[in-house]
Amino acid sequence: MTAHLDHQARIEPPTGARRESTRRLAVAAALAGPLFYASAIIQMLTRSGFDLRVHPISQLSTGSLGWIQIATFVLTGLGVIALAIVHRRVVVEGLGRRAAPLLIGVFGAGLVAAGCFTMDPQLGFPLGAPQGVVPMSWHSVVHSAAAAIAFTALAVACIVLLVRDIRRRAVWPAIGNGVTALVLLLPVTPESASVQVALTGVVAFTWTTVVALRLRRAA
């Protein structure tokens, strides 16, 4: 059965085994954000020397326990890629039908890349690291570039979906997409960059969870 939203978008639930796999992917996508922040919060509370006011969450990828945050980035990115697949399967017509899942997929791939290429130990973390800011290594540059591309891609996806929602007069989805895009595109203040990026991530992953749950219901 096909569910028509209006002339701007159409959702068509998959059938059979494809439907079940789509619903499982949607669950994985919905859990990606909570997984990321549950892991990050536990590490922030248990790893000596970490201070979110000074150190970005990405710096948890350094040191002997850095593999935990690396795995967190990769698993979260795969969860976001699952969301892109779900969106592509479920939304079969309308503005953003192709662009949105592609951009969401770029967001997920960027998170995977950010996990594979780590920041440099600095600012006293992990313990024993230089106290100041160190020159960026090549892998730190790749990490920063991947993260910037990832969040920009998600912002563009939100703008595409915002236009669609305005056209079909979907007020609450439009507000959600608009606010998310605005937060993602706010310039980062150097003095509070670590906290700002962490809060931006909360908004981004809240968006992925909400969208994943909506698409799961549609599937």
Buried (B, 14 or more C-beta within 10 A) or exposed (E): EEEEBEEBBBBBBBEEEEBEBBBBBBBBBBBBBBBBBEBBEEBBEEBEBBEBEBBBBBBBBBBEBBEBBBEBBBBBBBBBBBBBBBBBBBBBBBBBBEBBBBBBBBBBBBBBBBBBBBBBBBBBBBEEBEEEEBEBEEEBEBBBBBBEBBBBBBBBBBBBBBBBBBBBEBEEBBEBBBBBBBBBBEEEEEEEEBBBBBEBBEBBBBBBBBBBBBBBEBB
